[in-house]
Amino acid sequence: MKKVVQTITLLLILPIFAIYRLLALINQNDAFASCSQFMSLIPGKTGSYLRNSFYNLTMTNCEQGVVISFGTLFSQTDTEIEHGTYIGPQCNIGSCKIARDCLFGSGVHILSGKNQHNIESTDIPIREQGGKLTKINIGQDTWIGNNAVVMADVGQKCVVAAGSVVVHPVADNMIVAGNPASVIKER
């Protein structure tokens, strides 16, 4: 039955995908961000299936069986999400690779690294100084709690406590908490 629903949602999403492709001829990042905002507003399981189908067509990889909840925004097409992952409501995801069976609470932010904006010059507005996007890796079977902010890689089978700010890489099997996040226990 899931295969039938996935096929139907893929067909339903084709007009939005066509609009995305046309807008992408002008600016791919803006087109993706706009479509992500639109897709985030569709509620319930229907919305999750439609988002999964749309991102399957537009991201580097978004496998079937991924749950992407209401209000979740993606900012980069260079994103990979593997099977069995649940992304809670109102998350904001940048360039990253999310391995199998991850769990994200509500309001999780995965930034594209911690150097997205240069700030060296006081003569040039920050928005015009550029920056460097880094693809963040989230290891298999990792749980990231509500309102956590992640700017560095997180290993496999980790737990990032709610409200934590990850600025340094986290090794496998660690539980981290705080701002900046530090190891509080090994699993």
N, C-alpha and C positions, 0 to 999 in steps of 0.2 A: 504494500500500500504506500509506503514511503517513497518508493521509486516513482509511482504514478504521480504523487503530489509534487515531487521534485521536477518531474517532466512538465507538469502543468505550470508550475511557477516559472520554470525556465522559459516557456512559451509566453507567459504573461509579461515577463520582464523585457522581452525583446524590443518593444517600442521605446522603453526608457533607455535601453542599451544603445539603440539607434540614435537617440537624441544625444546621449553621452558621446558617441563616436563623432557626431557632427560638431559638437562643442569642443571636443578634444583637438579638432583641426586648428582651432584658434589658440587654445591653451589647455593642455591636458590636465595640469594640476588644478586649475580653476574648475574645469568641467567635472573632474572627479570629486572635488570638495562639494560642489553644488549638488551633484547627484547623491552623494553620501548624506547630505543634509536632508534632501527630499526623502530618501529611502528610510532614514532614521525615524520618520514620523508615522510609519505604518504600524499599527498596534498588533499585539497578540502573536499567536503562532503563524498566522498568515504573513505578517510582517517579517518574522524571522526567516521563513522559507523564501520569501521574495528577496530579502537582503542576501541570504546565502547564495541564491542563484545569480543575483547581480554581481556580487563580489567574486563569484566563481569565474565570471566573464571578464572582470576588469582588473583584478589584483594579480600579482605574480602567482599566487596559489591560494585558493580558499576551497578546501575540500567539503564534500557533502557531509551533512551530519553536524556541522558547526551551528551553534545557537548564538545569534547576534541579537541582543535585546533592544527594545525600544529606546530611542534617543542616543544610540551609540554612533559616533562619528569616526570616520577614517580620513586621514589627511594625505596619505601617500599610497600610490598603487604598488610600490615596492614592499608589499606586505604579504606574509605567508601565514596561513592558519591551518593547522592539521586537524584531522578528524577527532571528534569527541570533546572539543573545546566548547566551553560555555563562557560567553562574555555578557556580563550583567548590564542593566540599564545605565544609560547616560555616561558611558565610557568615552574616552577620546584617545584614539590609537594612531600613532605615527608609523614610521617605517620600522617594521619588526618581523621576526619569525617566531611564531607561537607554536610550540610542538604539541603533540597529541595530549588529549585529556587534561588540559589546563582549565582552571576555574578562576574567573575574574568576578569580584564583587561589583557593586554599583559604584559609579563615579571614578573608576580606575583610569589613570592617565599614563600611557606609555609614550614618552617623548622620543623623538628621533635623536637621542643622545643629549649630552649637556652642553654642546657647542653650537646649537642651532642659530644663535645670534652673536655676532661679533659686537663688542662694546668698547673697543680700544679708543676710538676717536670721539672726542667731545665736539668736534666741528661738523660731524656728519650724523644725521638722525640714525638711531639704532636700526630702524626698519630698512635703511638703505645700506647698511654695512655688510650685509650678507652673513654667511655662517656655513657650518658644515653639518650635514645630516649623517648620522650614524645609525646603521640598522641594529636594533636591539634584539637579542636572542632570549627567549623565555623557554626554559627546559621543560621536558615532558612531565606531566603530572604535578604541576606547580599551582599553588593556590595563592592568588593575590587578593588581599582583603579590600573592603570598601575604602574609597578615597585615597588609595596609595598612589604615589607618583614614582614611576620607574624611569631612570635615565641611564641605566647600565645593565649589562647582562645578568640574568638570574638563572642559576643551574637547575638541574632536574630535581624533582621531588622536594621542592622548597616550599616554604610558607612565608609570605610577606604580610606582616600584620597590618590591620586596617590603619590608615593614616600615615603609614611609613613613607619615607622618601629615600629611594635607593639611588645613590650617587656613585657607588663603587660596585664592581662585579661581586656576585654572590655565588659561592661554591655549591656543589650538589649537596642535597640533604640538609640544608640549613634552615633554621627559623630565624628571621630577622625582624626587628622592630625599631621604631624611633626615627628621628630626624637629626642627622643622617642615620639611615638604618644600620644597625650593627647586629652581630650574631648574638642571640640570647640562648640558643639551644641547638643541638644537632638532633636530627630525626633518626 
